[in-house]
Amino acid sequence: MSILPKISPALPDDSREPADRFFDDRVRDHLAVRVYGQRSAGGNGPLVLHFHGGAFVAGDLESGAAVARLLASTGAVVASLDYPLAPSHPFPSAVEAGYTALEWAWQDRGRLAGSRARLFVAGEEAGGNLAAAMALMARDRRFPPLAGQILLSPMLDACLGTASLRRSHAGSATCRWAAGWRQYLLDGRGTDHPYAMPGQARRLEGLPPALVLTAADDPLRDEALAYQQRLREAGVPASACELDGSTGWPATLGDSASLSAIWVETARAAFRRFLSESAADDLPC
């Protein structure tokens, strides 16, 4: 277990204004996190480590702001991570940086969200992949204890052979996800590693509860629901929330304008219930 430097100064009192912080990591000189929300009076609110989307090769703290703000609007403290991107940093750079941030979040949870704060991971698209990988790593390394994982339109399997991808005309070798996978798994590294492709992980027992969110028009819908089903078969409390109508997921998850979309309240309600009842076996939308 590594000892990470503390972040200073303290978080701002205004929970609506996010604050950027930096700490040393093992992959590059510094990692940046943007922290949303503030400690509740009782210090028992959830703490969420969030990973933005971008097909492993794009995205940043700005593109992750919409989902991070949505999570924080439930009363959680959210630390959104600016992880290293491929192709300059192929697998396993992002997962190693993510696990460093996970250790930091746990060790500094008292100041961030309270000494009794429960720790969650969350992410959209490629960030959903990294959140799922963090759950696997935390289980395998037996640290830190995670209360749950929230996966929004997660990018879990490089095979790209699902019916939902074919229906969206995004399943060809030229689609953005195929290009992202090729650069993330540069030179074939990680193609058989569960931390690279959680959708192909053979052992899912012992993982924390999961909330999987997808949509009827989501090209990544089928792999998301397949992972949720496999989690349940492995004895992991895992629920799925599938949104109806046109959402534009996962692209719109990186657009701050999406916070006024019709699906936002459904997603917020699912987040709120999961974060407060993460041990429940079945959490409806």
Beta strands, then each sheet from edge to edge (+ up, - down):
strand 1: 19-24
strand 2: 30-36
strand 3: 47-51
strand 4: 77-82
strand 5: 119-124
strand 6: 148-152
strand 7: 210-215
strand 8: 238-243
sheet 1: 1+ 2- 4+ 3+ 5+ 6+ 7+ 8+
end
